[in-house]
Amino acid sequence: MEFINIIEELKARKLLKQVTNESKLLDAQKNSKSIYCGFDPTADSLHVGHLIQILNLKRFAKYGFKPLAIVGGATAMIGDPSFKSQERKLLDLDTVKVNIKGISTQLDKLIPEIKVLDNADWINKLSLIDFLRDIGKHFNLAYLLSKENISSRIDKGLSITEFCYTMIQGYDFSHLYNNYDCYVQIGGSDQWGNITSGIDYISSIIGSVNSKACGLTINLLLKKDGIKFGKTESGTIWLDKTKTSEYEFYQFFLNQDDEDCEILLNFLTMIDVKEIETLMSEHKKEPYNRIAQKRLAEEITKFVHGQEGYDKALKISNALFSGNLDKLNKDYLLSLFKTFDIIKVENDLNILDFLISGSIISSKREGRELLKDKAISINFLNNLDENLIIDSKFATIENYILVKKGKKKYFVLEINK
């Protein structure tokens, strides 16, 4: 079988930011060693910002590595200070456990070959004296203060708790190196200081000549406007479909700018680089057909939500575009409803008052004209009398009522029972 250089693959996709030792990385690849990435359990679901590292672990697995993930039950109790303007809010143990369970389930699903570990399993066994004698003595104070992820916080305030974070992450790498044959750590560009701390810690114990540990960082994914990918006005785009529906997830990628599509396809999909080049060439010929966006949205939605989730998102999207929401079943409609800003209205309102309360019309006069022209429909019915009383019986799905104004403008109202 032909050996395909993982470094060349990363460079071709413009993923690679820094690597400590290319020859050690290639040796690890040739010998099918483990590679790990850490995930902070700050929520019970991962979000689109995590997709870069998730896809990279999957990519490394394709190239012969054994992927590991640490969901940091111990380090989450401290918080990584790297390039943060202020100390993170500390989480309680019960919240961390819930978050770890949610994230571990997601990683197992997305990367079936992965092994997910919780660093609390070994960190929590250390006493303070153990930490100071066995770990702390290997880190020189001047060495730590020279690291940008630490020095950048000194003037703004850095607690001893946060200061110790990089040492604990270094110990994580050592534990995986000794117990899981893990020779490589990967992270975002903000993790360079923590990654090199681990490599230097391993070298200080077994000697730099004997150490096979190495690390690399991945370029930050920035959109054309310089904003970090994943930051949206509407809030976080989660991988959990109960937090962000399959439709909303699909639409997020479908609505990406033309200029961002190529880098997103390279960073967030497993599509071959040559195929991406061909795809972008076709896209530029007819950009109005949004070929790149459709392929991007399809690939990532299938990866996160499977074929079923993609089919659901596509069916809802097509129904919205055509104005035929009545073709959707209740499950699909409910999923769609939750993507709207839902307006609460009182029960037993005259239809005109109901429409005014929902900010659908500005006056009763406007309402009467729309009703006369059958330009208002409630739950797909448009033969409506202006004396109609809207009550809870109209709420066919939970407490929601779907109102359509004109050809394609939809509103979701919730009846207060």
N, C-alpha and C positions, 0 to 999 in steps of 0.2 A: 504493500500500500504506500502510495506516495506521501511523503511528509510535507505538510503545508504549514509554513511558518506563521504562527499566531501573531507575531509582531508585524509582519507585512500586512496581514488582514486588518489589524487595528489601525495601522497607518493609512491604508487604503480608504478606510471609513472615516478618517480624521478623528479617531477616538483617542489615540494615545497622547497623553500629556507628558508624563515623565516615567522613566523606568530606572530602577537602581542598578540593574546588571542584566543586560540582554542575554548573555551566554548562560547565566543561571536560569533565566526564565525559559530558554529553549531546552535546556537540560531537563527541567521539570516537565516540560511538555513531552519530550521524548520518552520519559520514564513514567508517564501517566500519574504524576503526583497531584496532590490536592491543592485547590486554590480556595481562598475564602474572602468573603465580604461581610461587613457588619451592618446590621439594621437596628436602629434605635426604636424600641417599642413605645413611642410617644403617643400612639393612637392604636386602636384595635384593627386598623386596616392600613395597608400601604396605599400610596397614591401615584399619579402618573410621574411624579418626579423621581420615584424609585425605579421606574421601568428601565432606565439606562443600566443600572447595576444588575437588575434581574436578567435582562437580555444578555449582558456581558457574561454572567455566570453560565447561562445557557450556551452562549457562544464558545466559551472556554471548554465546556463539556463536549461540544461538537468536535473540538480540536484535541481531545484526548485527556483533558484534566478531569479530576473528580471534584465536583463543586460542593463547598461547605458554606453554610450561612450561620453567623452568630446573631441571634436575637438577644441583645444584651440586657438580660434581667438584672445583672449587677451594675453595669455602667449606666443603665437608664436611671438608677437611683441617684446618680451623680450629675450627669449631663455633660456632653462634650462642649468645651468652650470655644472650639475652633471657629474663628472669624465670626463669633456672635458678639453683638454689641453689649449684651448684658447676660447675667446668669439665667439659665433656664429654670422654670418652675419645677421643683422637685416633685416627683410622682410618688404616691403611696404604693405599698407592696401589692395590695389587692388589684389596683388599677393596672400595674405592670404585668401581673399574671394574666389578666384578661386580655391585655394587648398582645402579649407573647403568643397566647393561644390563637388569636385571630390572624396574626401575621404568619405564624408557623403553618397554619392551614393553607393560607394563600400560596406560600412558597412551595409547599409540597405539591400543590395542584399545578402551579405554573412550571415547575422544574421537577418532574417526577424522580429524577436521579439524584436529587440533592439530599444532603444530610443537614438537618437544622439542629443547632445546638444552643443552649442557654448558658452564658458564661457564669451565671450565678452558681452553677453546679460545681465549679472549681474555685471561683473567687471567694464565695461565701465560706469556704472551708479555711481560709487564711485568717490567722489572728493578726492583730496590729503588729505584734513583734515579728511575726513571720514576714509580713509585708515589708517592714523596715529593713530587716536583715537580709532577706533573700531577693528582694526586688529593688527597694530603694537604694541600697548601697551601690548598685550598678549604674545609677543615674547621677551624673555630675550636675550640680546646680547651674553652673554657667552654660552647660550643654542644653539644659531645658529652657533657660531664659533666652537662648539664642534662636529658639524655634519661633517662626513667625506666628503660628497659631496660638502661642502663649504670649510672646512679646507684644502682640497687637492688643492684648487685653490688659496689660499691666497698668497703664495710665487710667483706664476706665474702671479698674477694680477686678481682681481675680482672687477668688477664695482658694484656700488650701484644698478644698474638696475638688474644685475644677482643676487645680494645678496637678493633682494626682491622676487625672484621667488618662493622660498619655502613657503613664507608667503602667496602669492597669491594662490598657489596650496592648501595650508591648508584651505584657505577661500573657495575654490571650494568645498572641501569635506564637510565643514560646510553647505554650501548652498544646496548641494544635500541631506545631512542628514536631514535638516529641511524641504525641499520642495519636495523631491522625495523618502522619506523613504529609503534612501541609507545608509546602515550600514557598507559596506565593500568597501575598495579600493584595487585594485590589480595592480601590476606593475612588471617590471623587477628588478633584484637584485640591479641595480643602483638607484632605486626609494625609497629605504628604508627610507632615510632621509626625503624625501618629504612626504611620507605616514605617518610617525610618527609625523611629524609637524602638519598634519591635525588632527590626533587623539588627540594630546595634546592640540591643539587649541579648539577643541570641548569640551574637558574635562575642560579646563580653563573657559569656559562659563557656562556649565551646571553641572559641577562637575564630577569627575572621577567615582563616584559611580553610577550616573545616566546615564552616557554615554554608549551607546551600540556600539560605533564605533570601528572597528578593521581593520586590514590590513594584507596583505601577499605579499610576493615577490616570483617570480619564478626563478628557476635556469637559468643561462645563458646557451644558447645552443651552445656548442663548439664542433667542429669536432675533430677527433682523433689527428690531428696535432696541436690542440690548437687554431686554427683560429675560430673567431666568425662566426657562420652560416649566410649565406647570402652574405658574402664578396666573390666576384669572380673576376678572372682576366679579364673577359669580361665585367665586370660592373654590375650594379644593375639588379636584376631580379624583375621586376615590376609585380603587379597584374593586371594592365591595359594591355589588349591584344594589344593595339595600340603601346605600348612601348616595351613589350615583348610578342611575339606571343605565341599562345597556344602550338605550336610545340616546340619552344625554352624553354618554361616553363616546359613542360613535360620532355624534354630531360635533363633539369637541375636536376630533381629529379631521372630520370632513371639512370643517371651517378654518383650517390652518391656511396661512398665507402661502401663495405660490413660491415665494422666495425662501420659505422655511422647509418646504417639502423634502428637498433632496437630503438635507442633513438629518431630518427626522426619519426618513426611510433608512439611512445608513446607521443611525444611532439606535433606533427602536424596532428594527425588524431583522429577520434572518435572510432577507432577500439578497441574492448575490450582487456584488458591487457592479458588475457588468450589466446585469439586468436592470439595476436602478438607473444606470446611465442611459440605457435604451428607453426606459420608461419616461425619464425626464425629457429626453429628446422628443418623444411622441407628445408629451404634455405641452411642450412649448409651441408645437405646431397648432394646437387647438386648446389653448388654456381654458376657454369657456366650458369645455367638457369636463374639466376638473379630474382628469385621469389620475394624476398623482395623488390628489386628496382622497379619491375613492379607494385606491389601492392601499394607501396608508391606513385609512379608517378600517378597511376590511381586515388587513393583516393584524393590526393591534387589537381590534375587537374580538377577532377569532382567538388570538393568543390568550387574552384575559378572560373572555366570556364563552369561548367555544363557538362551534357552528350554530348551535341553538340560539345563543345570545346575539350573534351577528344577524341571523335570520329575523329575529324579533326586532332588532334595531332597524333593519332595512325595511321591514314591513310597516313599522310605525312611520318611518321617514317618508316612504312612498305614499302612505295614506294621508299624511299631513300635506304633502306637496300637491296631491290630486284633490284634496278636500273631501275625501271619502272615508272619514273616520268611522262611519257606521259599519265598515267592513272589518273593524278590529274587534277581537273578543274582549271580555271584561278584564282579563289579566293584563292585556296589552294596553287597554285604555287607562287602567289604574296606574300602570307604570308611566304612561305619558302624563297623566294628571299631575303626578308628583314632581314633574319638571317645571310646572307653571308656578307663578306667584299666586297662591290660592287666596281668594277674597272671601271673607266670612260675611254672610248676610243673615238677617232675621227670618224666621219662619212665618208663613202666612202673609206674604206681601202681595199686593197687586203687582201684576207683571211689570208695569211701568216703574213703580217704586223699586221693584226687585232689580231692574236693569240700571236704574240710577244708583242704587246702593252698591252695585258691582262695578261702577264706573264704566259701564258699557255704553251708556247714552248720557248726554249732558242735560237733556230736557224731555219732558213728556211729549212735546210736539215732535221732536226727532224720533222718539220711540213709536209714536202712532204712524208716522210715515214709513218707518222700517217694517213695522208689523203689516201695514197695508201692502207693501211691496214684497212681503214674505222674505225679507232680508235678515230676519232674526229667526234662529231655530234654537229650540231647547231640547237637548237629548235627541237631536235629529228630526224633531217635529217643527214644521214652520207654519202650519195653519193655526195661528194663535190669535185669540180674541183679546182686546185691550182690557177686558174686565176679568181676565183669568187670574186666579189666586195661585201663587207658587208656594207650595208647602213641601213638607218632607217626603211626600209620596213621589215627588219628581227626582229625588236623590236615588237613582237606581244602583249606583256603585258607592257603597259606604254612605257618606253624607254629601257626596259631590254631585254637582249639576254642570253639564257641559253646555256652554252657550256659544253659538256661532253667529258672527256679525259679518254680513257681506259674504264674499266667496271663500275667504281663507283665514279670517281673523277669529281666533278662538279665545275663550275665557273659561276658567274653572272657578266655580263658586261653591262654597261649603255652607250648607244650611245649619244654623245653630238650633239644635233641638232642645 
